[in-house]
Amino acid sequence: MKKLMVAEVAKTQWRLIVLLIAADLLVNMSLGVSDLDMLQEYYAPNWPHFLMVVYNFHSMFFFPLFSGILAALLCTYEHRSGGWKQLFVMPYSLTQIYAAKWIILGLILAIIQLAFIGTAIATGFITGVEGDLDWVMVFSSFLSGWISILPLAALQLWFSSRLSSFGIAFSINVACVLPNIVLSGLHSLYGMWFPFLLPFYAMMPQGTPFAPRVDEYSLYAWIGISLIAAFLLGNHFFRRKIIA
């Protein structure tokens, strides 16, 4: 299992991942600073409001989209020149292969989340956001946002293993992320059934003007259930993959 994970790390296109992280940080920090300036007439330029505008686009669009892109990238190598056949003849079970890819995908998403949160805090201090920073809220946003993306990552990994075209996989992920703009207005009791929306519900600071309506008990219970179900379901269909 350890050798599988090391192999996945070696195959990962880290330069592209760095570019994705840079794009996420540049867009969201720019939006956060500019939107906070525009909203000063209506809201105090404090930490909850700053994090509200910074988290919004990241959790609603970039984070779930990046999960799909990374899942496709982790399967790109195997789609080339019969790579799946070479992988499947190795002395590892299909479950181990799927789990190794999912763990690496989860770790990369954790790095993205950590870089995003860290840059958001640094940007807030540099721009002079008012008030005291609630570190418990920051850690909660980081952890819950990361855990909430893992069920989606499990499904996207299976999905990407079925599609040899990166362009098609990317287009479908974009098409699935765009409805978040509308569905984010739903109460979490209804919106949480759409896995692309879970990071938005989990990350957005409650008590702020743009915060979604969230029932925390049902949301986190569903995240836990869907995490287990998505991994088992993704692994089941991954094991049934037909080798071309």
LUMPAFI-280623 format. One line per 10 residues: number of its first residue (from 1); their letters; for each residue z, x, y of N, C-alpha, C. Coordinates in nm, 4 decimals. Example, Ala and Ser with C-alpha at 12.3 -4.5 7.8 and 13.67 -1.06 7.14 Angstrom:
% LUMPAFI-280623
1 = AS = 0.7800:1.3190:-0.5690:0.7800:1.2300:-0.4500:0.7800:1.3200:-0.3300 ~ 0.7080:1.2850:-0.2250:0.7140:1.3670:-0.1060:0.7870:1.2900:0.0030 .
//
This chain:
% LUMPAFI-280623
1 = MKKLMVAEVA = 0.0000:0.0830:-0.1206:0.0000:0.0000:0.0000:0.0000:0.0869:0.1263 ~ 0.0807:0.1920:0.1231:0.0877:0.2819:0.2381:-0.0464:0.3496:0.2622 ~ -0.1133:0.3908:0.1524:-0.2438:0.4551:0.1657:-0.3470:0.3577:0.2220 ~ -0.3376:0.2314:0.1827:-0.4280:0.1299:0.2362:-0.4112:0.1157:0.3868 ~ -0.2868:0.1124:0.4324:-0.2600:0.0973:0.5748:-0.3065:0.2198:0.6529 ~ -0.2860:0.3384:0.5961:-0.3339:0.4609:0.6611:-0.4857:0.4581:0.6728 ~ -0.5525:0.4092:0.5670:-0.6986:0.3996:0.5697:-0.7451:0.3011:0.6761 ~ -0.6737:0.1895:0.6906:-0.7103:0.0911:0.7926:-0.6937:0.1489:0.9332 ~ -0.5875:0.2243:0.9533:-0.5657:0.2877:1.0837:-0.6780:0.3852:1.1146 ~ -0.7203:0.4608:1.0132:-0.8266:0.5597:1.0324:-0.9596:0.4932:1.0657 .
11 = KTQWRLIVLL = -0.9827:0.3722:1.0106:-1.1092:0.3021:1.0341:-1.1105:0.2246:1.1653 ~ -0.9939:0.2065:1.2246:-0.9828:0.1251:1.3458:-1.0528:0.1920:1.4639 ~ -1.1268:0.1124:1.5394:-1.1994:0.1626:1.6563:-1.1053:0.1622:1.7777 ~ -1.0261:0.2668:1.7896:-0.9200:0.2714:1.8898:-0.9737:0.2755:2.0324 ~ -1.0882:0.3364:2.0530:-1.1441:0.3414:2.1887:-1.1754:0.2014:2.2400 ~ -1.2310:0.1194:2.1531:-1.2620:-0.0177:2.1926:-1.1342:-0.0963:2.2186 ~ -1.0322:-0.0724:2.1389:-0.9049:-0.1412:2.1585:-0.8436:-0.1034:2.2929 ~ -0.8509:0.0235:2.3289:-0.8001:0.0685:2.4591:-0.8758:-0.0005:2.5721 ~ -1.0064:-0.0158:2.5569:-1.0862:-0.0843:2.6590:-1.0459:-0.2310:2.6702 ~ -1.0194:-0.2954:2.5564:-0.9762:-0.4350:2.5584:-0.8417:-0.4489:2.6291 .
21 = IAADLLVNMS = -0.7493:-0.3593:2.5979:-0.6182:-0.3629:2.6628:-0.6323:-0.3419:2.8131 ~ -0.7160:-0.2457:2.8519:-0.7362:-0.2172:2.9943:-0.7941:-0.3380:3.0663 ~ -0.8900:-0.4067:3.0027:-0.9497:-0.5256:3.0642:-0.8461:-0.6363:3.0807 ~ -0.7648:-0.6560:2.9782:-0.6588:-0.7569:2.9831:-0.5620:-0.7281:3.0973 ~ -0.5178:-0.6037:3.1071:-0.4209:-0.5660:3.2099:-0.4806:-0.5786:3.3492 ~ -0.6025:-0.5307:3.3676:-0.6656:-0.5336:3.4994:-0.6846:-0.6761:3.5488 ~ -0.7379:-0.7623:3.4629:-0.7651:-0.9005:3.5033:-0.6361:-0.9761:3.5309 ~ -0.5409:-0.9692:3.4389:-0.4202:-1.0496:3.4528:-0.3280:-1.0001:3.5636 ~ -0.3168:-0.8694:3.5825:-0.2328:-0.8193:3.6914:-0.2952:-0.8516:3.8272 ~ -0.4277:-0.8416:3.8365:-0.4959:-0.8758:3.9616:-0.4771:-1.0233:3.9936 .
31 = LGVSDLDMLQ = -0.4929:-1.1082:3.8913:-0.4719:-1.2512:3.9118:-0.3271:-1.2805:3.9482 ~ -0.2339:-1.2113:3.8824:-0.0932:-1.2347:3.9098:-0.0559:-1.2038:4.0533 ~ -0.1006:-1.0892:4.1034:-0.0680:-1.0488:4.2405:-0.1352:-1.1405:4.3417 ~ -0.2648:-1.1688:4.3219:-0.3379:-1.2519:4.4180:-0.2882:-1.3960:4.4173 ~ -0.2634:-1.4509:4.2978:-0.2156:-1.5889:4.2893:-0.0762:-1.6036:4.3475 ~ 0.0090:-1.5036:4.3266:0.1440:-1.5111:4.3821:0.1390:-1.5104:4.5342 ~ 0.0484:-1.4324:4.5911:0.0323:-1.4306:4.7367:-0.0128:-1.5671:4.7877 ~ -0.1075:-1.6279:4.7172:-0.1589:-1.7576:4.7607:-0.0554:-1.8684:4.7455 ~ 0.0320:-1.8548:4.6448:0.1284:-1.9605:4.6163:0.2601:-1.9445:4.6911 ~ 0.2721:-1.8401:4.7731:0.3970:-1.8177:4.8457:0.4307:-1.9329:4.9391 .
41 = EYYAPNWPHF = 0.3285:-2.0049:4.9814:0.3525:-2.1198:5.0689:0.4262:-2.2309:4.9953 ~ 0.4120:-2.2326:4.8620:0.4703:-2.3407:4.7828:0.5864:-2.2941:4.6940 ~ 0.5796:-2.1700:4.6445:0.6810:-2.1205:4.5521:0.7339:-1.9854:4.5990 ~ 0.8608:-1.9614:4.5711:0.9201:-1.8322:4.6063:0.8560:-1.7219:4.5218 ~ 0.8268:-1.6060:4.5824:0.7643:-1.4952:4.5080:0.8664:-1.4207:4.4215 ~ 0.9291:-1.4935:4.3287:1.0314:-1.4318:4.2439:0.9741:-1.4002:4.1051 ~ 1.0578:-1.3444:4.0204:1.0117:-1.3009:3.8889:0.9619:-1.4146:3.8002 ~ 1.0328:-1.5268:3.7886:0.9804:-1.6348:3.7037:0.8421:-1.6821:3.7459 ~ 0.8196:-1.6945:3.8776:0.6891:-1.7405:3.9251:0.5820:-1.6339:3.9069 ~ 0.6182:-1.5067:3.9251:0.5216:-1.3993:3.9031:0.4810:-1.3928:3.7560 .
51 = LMVVYNFHSM = 0.5797:-1.3979:3.6667:0.5487:-1.3940:3.5238:0.4721:-1.5184:3.4808 ~ 0.4973:-1.6292:3.5480:0.4248:-1.7525:3.5176:0.2742:-1.7339:3.5364 ~ 0.2347:-1.6783:3.6513:0.0917:-1.6628:3.6790:0.0311:-1.5480:3.5982 ~ 0.1116:-1.4452:3.5674:0.0606:-1.3329:3.4882:0.0437:-1.3727:3.3413 ~ 0.1411:-1.4437:3.2869:0.1361:-1.4832:3.1463:0.0276:-1.5867:3.1185 ~ -0.0029:-1.6684:3.2170:-0.0863:-1.7862:3.1954:-0.2189:-1.7535:3.1265 ~ -0.3001:-1.6699:3.1894:-0.4335:-1.6402:3.1371:-0.4262:-1.5529:3.0120 ~ -0.3279:-1.4644:3.0074:-0.3128:-1.3772:2.8900:-0.2817:-1.4591:2.7652 ~ -0.1812:-1.5453:2.7739:-0.1382:-1.6207:2.6564:-0.2365:-1.7311:2.6188 ~ -0.3070:-1.7854:2.7177:-0.3983:-1.8954:2.6921:-0.5351:-1.8488:2.6429 .
61 = FFFPLFSGIL = -0.5811:-1.7332:2.6928:-0.7182:-1.6914:2.6653:-0.7278:-1.5537:2.5988 ~ -0.6788:-1.4506:2.6673:-0.7014:-1.3141:2.6212:-0.6363:-1.2841:2.4856 ~ -0.5091:-1.3195:2.4700:-0.4361:-1.2810:2.3489:-0.4969:-1.3414:2.2218 ~ -0.5206:-1.4743:2.2181:-0.5845:-1.5294:2.0972:-0.7272:-1.4802:2.0772 ~ -0.7989:-1.4537:2.1873:-0.9350:-1.4012:2.1750:-0.9337:-1.2598:2.1179 ~ -0.8429:-1.1770:2.1675:-0.8323:-1.0396:2.1172:-0.7955:-1.0371:1.9692 ~ -0.7131:-1.1310:1.9271:-0.6764:-1.1381:1.7859:-0.8002:-1.1573:1.6991 ~ -0.8897:-1.2459:1.7430:-1.0132:-1.2687:1.6692:-1.1057:-1.1487:1.6720 ~ -1.1154:-1.0835:1.7882:-1.2002:-0.9643:1.8003:-1.1496:-0.8533:1.7087 ~ -1.0192:-0.8313:1.7098:-0.9608:-0.7252:1.6275:-0.9763:-0.7549:1.4787 .
71 = AALLCTYEHR = -0.9602:-0.8823:1.4411:-0.9790:-0.9193:1.3007:-1.1215:-0.8895:1.2560 ~ -1.2182:-0.9199:1.3430:-1.3584:-0.8914:1.3105:-1.3828:-0.7411:1.3008 ~ -1.3205:-0.6648:1.3903:-1.3374:-0.5192:1.3874:-1.2790:-0.4582:1.2601 ~ -1.1666:-0.5143:1.2134:-1.1035:-0.4618:1.0923:-1.1869:-0.4883:0.9669 ~ -1.2798:-0.5825:0.9771:-1.3662:-0.6127:0.8629:-1.5068:-0.5560:0.8796 ~ -1.5361:-0.4990:0.9959:-1.6711:-0.4481:1.0225:-1.7109:-0.3382:0.9252 ~ -1.6205:-0.2460:0.8985:-1.6510:-0.1330:0.8102:-1.6905:-0.1817:0.6708 ~ -1.6172:-0.2805:0.6186:-1.6452:-0.3311:0.4838:-1.7759:-0.4092:0.4770 ~ -1.8175:-0.4683:0.5880:-1.9427:-0.5440:0.5883:-2.0650:-0.4523:0.5863 ~ -2.0442:-0.3252:0.6132:-2.1556:-0.2311:0.6165:-2.1764:-0.1669:0.4791 .
81 = SGGWKQLFVM = -2.2982:-0.1698:0.4314:-2.3394:-0.0956:0.3107:-2.2501:-0.1237:0.1893 ~ -2.2174:-0.2494:0.1693:-2.1394:-0.2853:0.0510:-1.9984:-0.2328:0.0503 ~ -1.9376:-0.2238:0.1669:-1.8020:-0.1701:0.1762:-1.6988:-0.2512:0.1006 ~ -1.7199:-0.3841:0.0897:-1.6250:-0.4678:0.0163:-1.6225:-0.4290:-0.1308 ~ -1.7393:-0.4003:-0.1880:-1.7442:-0.3609:-0.3291:-1.6647:-0.2327:-0.3523 ~ -1.6776:-0.1388:-0.2599:-1.6044:-0.0127:-0.2729:-1.4538:-0.0357:-0.2622 ~ -1.4161:-0.1293:-0.1747:-1.2742:-0.1575:-0.1545:-1.2146:-0.2290:-0.2751 ~ -1.2906:-0.3217:-0.3328:-1.2381:-0.4031:-0.4413:-1.2248:-0.3283:-0.5736 ~ -1.2920:-0.2142:-0.5870:-1.2784:-0.1369:-0.7112:-1.1634:-0.0371:-0.7028 ~ -1.0969:-0.0311:-0.5882:-0.9815:0.0574:-0.5738:-0.8631:0.0007:-0.6522 .
91 = PYSLTQIYAA = -0.7658:0.0835:-0.6891:-0.6523:0.0370:-0.7708:-0.5487:-0.0423:-0.6905 ~ -0.5971:-0.1402:-0.6155:-0.5075:-0.2256:-0.5375:-0.5503:-0.3704:-0.5575 ~ -0.4540:-0.4597:-0.5544:-0.4857:-0.6014:-0.5674:-0.5471:-0.6526:-0.4375 ~ -0.6169:-0.7656:-0.4469:-0.6761:-0.8251:-0.3275:-0.5672:-0.8672:-0.2286 ~ -0.4526:-0.9086:-0.2818:-0.3411:-0.9451:-0.1942:-0.2933:-0.8247:-0.1140 ~ -0.2853:-0.7086:-0.1776:-0.2447:-0.5868:-0.1069:-0.3462:-0.5482:0.0005 ~ -0.4739:-0.5631:-0.0302:-0.5788:-0.5309:0.0671:-0.5690:-0.6232:0.1881 ~ -0.5531:-0.7531:0.1602:-0.5414:-0.8510:0.2690:-0.4148:-0.8254:0.3509 ~ -0.3029:-0.8007:0.2827:-0.1763:-0.7773:0.3518:-0.1826:-0.6525:0.4388 ~ -0.2475:-0.5471:0.3897:-0.2586:-0.4231:0.4674:-0.3361:-0.4463:0.5963 .
101 = KWIILGLILA = -0.4459:-0.5193:0.5864:-0.5254:-0.5489:0.7060:-0.4464:-0.6367:0.8031 ~ -0.3730:-0.7340:0.7488:-0.2961:-0.8248:0.8345:-0.1823:-0.7513:0.9048 ~ -0.1160:-0.6618:0.8341:-0.0073:-0.5842:0.8949:-0.0603:-0.4961:1.0075 ~ -0.1730:-0.4281:0.9841:-0.2317:-0.3436:1.0881:-0.2752:-0.4282:1.2067 ~ -0.3338:-0.5445:1.1793:-0.3727:-0.6353:1.2876:-0.2504:-0.6778:1.3678 ~ -0.1416:-0.7115:1.2982:-0.0187:-0.7504:1.3670:0.0398:-0.6385:1.4506 ~ 0.0346:-0.5160:1.4005:0.0871:-0.4013:1.4756:0.0037:-0.3744:1.6014 ~ -0.1276:-0.3872:1.5903:-0.2129:-0.3675:1.7084:-0.1848:-0.4753:1.8122 ~ -0.1660:-0.5989:1.7669:-0.1330:-0.7076:1.8593:0.0030:-0.6840:1.9250 ~ 0.0969:-0.6244:1.8521:0.2268:-0.5899:1.9105:0.2108:-0.4839:2.0187 .
111 = IIQLAFIGTA = 0.1224:-0.3867:1.9954:0.0950:-0.2833:2.0961:0.0352:-0.3463:2.2213 ~ -0.0596:-0.4382:2.2019:-0.1203:-0.5075:2.3161:-0.0147:-0.5853:2.3933 ~ 0.0698:-0.6558:2.3212:0.1745:-0.7353:2.3855:0.2725:-0.6461:2.4613 ~ 0.3103:-0.5348:2.4008:0.4036:-0.4426:2.4651:0.3419:-0.3815:2.5906 ~ 0.2146:-0.3422:2.5823:0.1460:-0.2857:2.6986:0.1346:-0.3888:2.8098 ~ 0.1082:-0.5128:2.7721:0.0948:-0.6191:2.8722:0.2272:-0.6457:2.9432 ~ 0.3338:-0.6637:2.8655:0.4644:-0.6927:2.9249:0.5102:-0.5762:3.0119 ~ 0.4942:-0.4539:2.9616:0.5357:-0.3364:3.0383:0.4602:-0.3235:3.1691 ~ 0.3298:-0.3470:3.1656:0.2492:-0.3384:3.2876:0.2840:-0.4505:3.3845 ~ 0.3134:-0.5691:3.3319:0.3523:-0.6810:3.4178:0.4809:-0.6489:3.4935 .
121 = IATGFITGVE = 0.5785:-0.5913:3.4238:0.7046:-0.5553:3.4888:0.6823:-0.4470:3.5939 ~ 0.6047:-0.3446:3.5582:0.5763:-0.2366:3.6532:0.5038:-0.2891:3.7761 ~ 0.4071:-0.3780:3.7553:0.3329:-0.4364:3.8672:0.4245:-0.5179:3.9566 ~ 0.5157:-0.5924:3.8948:0.6092:-0.6726:3.9732:0.6994:-0.5879:4.0606 ~ 0.7507:-0.4783:4.0060:0.8362:-0.3894:4.0855:0.7568:-0.3220:4.1970 ~ 0.6343:-0.2799:4.1675:0.5522:-0.2117:4.2680:0.5170:-0.3044:4.3833 ~ 0.4870:-0.4302:4.3518:0.4474:-0.5260:4.4558:0.5668:-0.5911:4.5246 ~ 0.6876:-0.5603:4.4797:0.8065:-0.6101:4.5477:0.8419:-0.7538:4.5173 ~ 0.8277:-0.7948:4.3913:0.8678:-0.9296:4.3522:1.0177:-0.9458:4.3751 ~ 1.0565:-1.0589:4.4298:1.1948:-1.0810:4.4705:1.2840:-1.1218:4.3527 .
131 = GDLDWVMVFS = 1.4141:-1.1000:4.3707:1.5132:-1.1450:4.2742:1.5365:-1.0478:4.1601 ~ 1.6260:-1.0886:4.0703:1.6591:-1.0071:3.9535:1.5721:-1.0475:3.8352 ~ 1.5322:-0.9489:3.7590:1.4494:-0.9740:3.6411:1.5383:-1.0126:3.5235 ~ 1.5058:-1.1246:3.4606:1.5791:-1.1716:3.3434:1.5223:-1.1009:3.2196 ~ 1.5909:-0.9953:3.1769:1.5407:-0.9153:3.0654:1.5419:-0.9916:2.9341 ~ 1.6345:-1.0842:2.9190:1.6381:-1.1661:2.7975:1.5119:-1.2509:2.7886 ~ 1.4708:-1.3091:2.9019:1.3488:-1.3891:2.9050:1.2263:-1.3027:2.8747 ~ 1.2257:-1.1808:2.9287:1.1134:-1.0897:2.9055:1.1021:-1.0549:2.7574 ~ 1.2147:-1.0188:2.6961:1.2129:-0.9840:2.5536:1.1753:-1.1046:2.4689 ~ 1.2269:-1.2215:2.5071:1.1948:-1.3435:2.4335:1.0456:-1.3742:2.4409 .
141 = SFLSGWISIL = 0.9866:-1.3558:2.5592:0.8430:-1.3804:2.5760:0.7609:-1.2842:2.4910 ~ 0.8030:-1.1578:2.4913:0.7320:-1.0576:2.4107:0.7370:-1.0929:2.2625 ~ 0.8577:-1.1190:2.2124:0.8764:-1.1408:2.0693:0.8147:-1.2727:2.0235 ~ 0.8431:-1.3803:2.0963:0.7908:-1.5107:2.0551:0.6392:-1.5165:2.0691 ~ 0.5853:-1.4519:2.1740:0.4405:-1.4483:2.1899:0.3732:-1.3741:2.0765 ~ 0.4354:-1.2648:2.0328:0.3782:-1.1852:1.9237:0.3868:-1.2591:1.7906 ~ 0.5035:-1.3152:1.7605:0.5196:-1.3867:1.6335:0.4267:-1.5076:1.6276 ~ 0.4094:-1.5749:1.7418:0.3273:-1.6965:1.7430:0.1791:-1.6687:1.7197 ~ 0.1346:-1.5444:1.7423:-0.0070:-1.5114:1.7212:-0.0348:-1.4749:1.5756 ~ 0.0683:-1.4424:1.4984:0.0490:-1.3944:1.3611:-0.0123:-1.4983:1.2669 .
151 = PLAALQLWFS = 0.0246:-1.6283:1.2763:-0.0448:-1.7261:1.1909:-0.1947:-1.7315:1.2201 ~ -0.2306:-1.7307:1.3479:-0.3717:-1.7312:1.3854:-0.4411:-1.6051:1.3355 ~ -0.3734:-1.4906:1.3463:-0.4314:-1.3639:1.3010:-0.4618:-1.3678:1.1516 ~ -0.3743:-1.4306:1.0736:-0.3968:-1.4401:0.9289:-0.5224:-1.5202:0.8982 ~ -0.5415:-1.6304:0.9705:-0.6605:-1.7128:0.9491:-0.7864:-1.6434:0.9996 ~ -0.7761:-1.5772:1.1140:-0.8919:-1.5078:1.1692:-0.9351:-1.3914:1.0807 ~ -0.8395:-1.3280:1.0151:-0.8723:-1.2174:0.9255:-0.9522:-1.2673:0.8054 ~ -0.9080:-1.3773:0.7464:-0.9850:-1.4349:0.6361:-1.1233:-1.4769:0.6839 ~ -1.1279:-1.5436:0.7985:-1.2542:-1.5917:0.8539:-1.3501:-1.4752:0.8784 ~ -1.2988:-1.3667:0.9328:-1.3827:-1.2505:0.9634:-1.4335:-1.1826:0.8366 .
161 = SRLSSFGIAF = -1.3569:-1.1932:0.7281:-1.4024:-1.1333:0.6025:-1.5218:-1.2078:0.5446 ~ -1.5416:-1.3319:0.5894:-1.6527:-1.4118:0.5390:-1.7798:-1.3933:0.6210 ~ -1.7656:-1.3519:0.7454:-1.8812:-1.3399:0.8347:-1.9162:-1.1936:0.8552 ~ -2.0353:-1.1566:0.8164:-2.0781:-1.0176:0.8326:-2.1249:-0.9876:0.9745 ~ -2.1557:-1.0926:1.0514:-2.2038:-1.0738:1.1885:-2.0872:-1.0762:1.2868 ~ -2.0662:-0.9654:1.3564:-1.9596:-0.9604:1.4567:-1.9894:-1.0573:1.5705 ~ -2.1165:-1.0696:1.6081:-2.1550:-1.1582:1.7180:-2.1219:-1.3031:1.6899 ~ -2.1476:-1.3472:1.5665:-2.1167:-1.4859:1.5304:-1.9662:-1.5082:1.5300 ~ -1.8925:-1.4134:1.4727:-1.7463:-1.4255:1.4698:-1.6896:-1.4307:1.6113 ~ -1.7426:-1.3470:1.7001:-1.6965:-1.3447:1.8387:-1.7272:-1.4769:1.9081 .
171 = SINVACVLPN = -1.8473:-1.5289:1.8885:-1.8875:-1.6539:1.9540:-1.8004:-1.7706:1.9094 ~ -1.7701:-1.7760:1.7803:-1.6859:-1.8842:1.7291:-1.5447:-1.8733:1.7850 ~ -1.4922:-1.7524:1.7963:-1.3592:-1.7341:1.8544:-1.3551:-1.7781:2.0002 ~ -1.4591:-1.7439:2.0761:-1.4661:-1.7870:2.2160:-1.4697:-1.9392:2.2231 ~ -1.5500:-2.0015:2.1365:-1.5609:-2.1471:2.1352:-1.4280:-2.2135:2.1006 ~ -1.3469:-2.1477:2.0185:-1.2166:-2.2036:1.9810:-1.1104:-2.1810:2.0883 ~ -1.1259:-2.0746:2.1680:-1.0280:-2.0440:2.2723:-1.0484:-2.1321:2.3954 ~ -1.1722:-2.1634:2.4283:-1.2017:-2.2388:2.5505:-1.1301:-2.3742:2.5583 ~ -1.1152:-2.4502:2.4478:-1.0421:-2.5772:2.4572:-0.8975:-2.5625:2.5031 ~ -0.8417:-2.4420:2.4982:-0.7048:-2.4206:2.5455:-0.6875:-2.4645:2.6899 .
181 = IVLSGLHSLY = -0.7940:-2.4525:2.7691:-0.7869:-2.4901:2.9103:-0.7467:-2.6361:2.9246 ~ -0.7968:-2.7199:2.8343:-0.7656:-2.8632:2.8378:-0.6400:-2.8939:2.7566 ~ -0.6319:-2.8379:2.6370:-0.5221:-2.8703:2.5459:-0.3874:-2.8180:2.5934 ~ -0.3878:-2.7194:2.6836:-0.2609:-2.6640:2.7326:-0.1794:-2.7666:2.8102 ~ -0.2433:-2.8753:2.8520:-0.1706:-2.9804:2.9227:-0.0950:-3.0734:2.8303 ~ -0.1168:-3.0604:2.7003:-0.0488:-3.1457:2.6039:0.0943:-3.0991:2.5796 ~ 0.1790:-3.1926:2.5423:0.3138:-3.1569:2.4986:0.3027:-3.0735:2.3717 ~ 0.3969:-2.9825:2.3519:0.3906:-2.8928:2.2362:0.3923:-2.9679:2.1034 ~ 0.4489:-3.0886:2.1007:0.4507:-3.1670:1.9780:0.3099:-3.1973:1.9283 ~ 0.2151:-3.2023:2.0213:0.0760:-3.2299:1.9849:-0.0093:-3.1025:1.9874 .
191 = GMWFPFLLPF = 0.0107:-3.0195:2.0885:-0.0723:-2.9009:2.1035:-0.0448:-2.7922:2.0016 ~ 0.0761:-2.7906:1.9431:0.1102:-2.6816:1.8512:0.0293:-2.6857:1.7222 ~ -0.0374:-2.7977:1.6953:-0.1203:-2.8063:1.5756:-0.2490:-2.7262:1.5908 ~ -0.2809:-2.6858:1.7134:-0.3982:-2.6023:1.7388:-0.3494:-2.4583:1.7477 ~ -0.3741:-2.3743:1.6463:-0.3119:-2.2408:1.6398:-0.3455:-2.1489:1.7562 ~ -0.4596:-2.1694:1.8216:-0.4975:-2.0843:1.9339:-0.4062:-2.1058:2.0550 ~ -0.3301:-2.2151:2.0540:-0.2473:-2.2498:2.1690:-0.1016:-2.2065:2.1534 ~ -0.0620:-2.1643:2.0351:0.0784:-2.1302:2.0106:0.1325:-2.0206:2.1023 ~ 0.0579:-1.9117:2.1298:0.1120:-1.8090:2.2205:0.1405:-1.8619:2.3606 ~ 0.0613:-1.9564:2.4067:0.0824:-2.0141:2.5399:0.2155:-2.0877:2.5451 .
201 = YAMMPQGTPF = 0.2418:-2.1711:2.4461:0.3686:-2.2433:2.4418:0.4870:-2.1477:2.4272 ~ 0.4697:-2.0430:2.3494:0.5804:-1.9524:2.3195:0.6128:-1.8584:2.4348 ~ 0.5118:-1.8196:2.5142:0.5322:-1.7165:2.6160:0.5666:-1.7692:2.7543 ~ 0.5093:-1.8812:2.7937:0.5241:-1.9265:2.9325:0.6703:-1.9536:2.9681 ~ 0.7188:-1.8987:3.0812:0.8587:-1.9186:3.1216:0.8872:-2.0658:3.1517 ~ 0.9879:-2.1201:3.0871:1.0256:-2.2583:3.1123:1.0976:-2.2701:3.2468 ~ 1.0869:-2.3866:3.3086:1.1490:-2.4089:3.4383:1.0613:-2.3697:3.5552 ~ 0.9388:-2.3239:3.5273:0.8441:-2.2884:3.6332:0.7423:-2.4014:3.6482 ~ 0.6750:-2.4097:3.7645:0.5839:-2.5221:3.7898:0.4709:-2.5379:3.6886 ~ 0.4181:-2.4280:3.6364:0.3051:-2.4356:3.5440:0.3476:-2.4311:3.3978 .
211 = APRVDEYSLY = 0.4767:-2.4392:3.3728:0.5261:-2.4288:3.2351:0.4824:-2.5501:3.1532 ~ 0.4398:-2.5292:3.0293:0.4029:-2.6423:2.9434:0.5269:-2.7185:2.8991 ~ 0.5058:-2.8405:2.8583:0.6163:-2.9212:2.8060:0.6394:-2.8804:2.6605 ~ 0.7577:-2.8268:2.6355:0.7847:-2.7663:2.5048:0.9123:-2.8231:2.4442 ~ 0.9024:-2.8623:2.3184:1.0209:-2.8916:2.2383:1.0453:-2.7677:2.1521 ~ 1.1432:-2.6871:2.1898:1.1591:-2.5548:2.1301:1.1892:-2.5598:1.9808 ~ 1.2707:-2.6541:1.9376:1.3082:-2.6590:1.7964:1.1864:-2.6839:1.7073 ~ 1.1083:-2.7855:1.7432:0.9902:-2.8155:1.6621:0.8856:-2.7054:1.6737 ~ 0.8729:-2.6447:1.7928:0.7730:-2.5397:1.8130:0.8020:-2.4181:1.7258 ~ 0.9250:-2.3680:1.7326:0.9576:-2.2468:1.6571:0.9657:-2.2735:1.5071 .
221 = AWIGISLIAA = 1.0040:-2.3956:1.4710:1.0017:-2.4313:1.3286:0.8580:-2.4309:1.2771 ~ 0.7679:-2.4860:1.3582:0.6271:-2.4898:1.3180:0.5662:-2.3496:1.3146 ~ 0.6047:-2.2640:1.4075:0.5540:-2.1262:1.4062:0.5952:-2.0565:1.2766 ~ 0.7214:-2.0748:1.2363:0.7681:-2.0142:1.1119:0.6964:-2.0692:0.9895 ~ 0.6807:-2.2014:0.9851:0.6123:-2.2643:0.8713:0.4654:-2.2231:0.8666 ~ 0.3999:-2.2269:0.9828:0.2573:-2.1941:0.9872:0.2326:-2.0463:0.9582 ~ 0.3292:-1.9609:0.9912:0.3157:-1.8184:0.9609:0.3069:-1.7966:0.8099 ~ 0.3970:-1.8604:0.7375:0.3963:-1.8482:0.5914:0.2724:-1.9150:0.5323 ~ 0.2436:-2.0374:0.5799:0.1304:-2.1126:0.5251:-0.0027:-2.0437:0.5537 ~ -0.0187:-1.9915:0.6752:-0.1452:-1.9271:0.7122:-0.1686:-1.8007:0.6311 .
231 = FLLGNHFFRR = -0.0622:-1.7237:0.6084:-0.0785:-1.6020:0.5282:-0.1150:-1.6369:0.3841 ~ -0.0450:-1.7330:0.3260:-0.0735:-1.7712:0.1877:-0.2132:-1.8308:0.1751 ~ -0.2508:-1.9148:0.2721:-0.3833:-1.9767:0.2686:-0.4929:-1.8725:0.2892 ~ -0.4733:-1.7862:0.3887:-0.5716:-1.6813:0.4143:-0.5862:-1.5889:0.2954 ~ -0.4742:-1.5524:0.2342:-0.4775:-1.4649:0.1172:-0.5470:-1.5328:-0.0007 ~ -0.5222:-1.6627:-0.0167:-0.5843:-1.7375:-0.1268:-0.7362:-1.7355:-0.1153 ~ -0.7874:-1.7671:0.0025:-0.9326:-1.7703:0.0204:-0.9920:-1.6294:0.0226 ~ -0.9137:-1.5329:0.0707:-0.9608:-1.3946:0.0690:-0.9805:-1.3473:-0.0750 ~ -0.8889:-1.3843:-0.1631:-0.8985:-1.3440:-0.3036:-1.0164:-1.4105:-0.3732 ~ -1.0603:-1.5232:-0.3206:-1.1742:-1.5926:-0.3802:-1.3066:-1.5480:-0.3190 .
241 = KIIA = -1.2984:-1.4458:-0.2342:-1.4197:-1.3965:-0.1677:-1.5246:-1.3577:-0.2724 ~ -1.6455:-1.4046:-0.2502:-1.7559:-1.3713:-0.3400:-1.8193:-1.2425:-0.2932 ~ -1.8206:-1.1422:-0.3771:-1.8790:-1.0136:-0.3426:-2.0301:-1.0232:-0.3550 ~ -2.0972:-1.0028:-0.2419:-2.2437:-1.0137:-0.2416:-2.3062:-0.8961:-0.3165 .
//
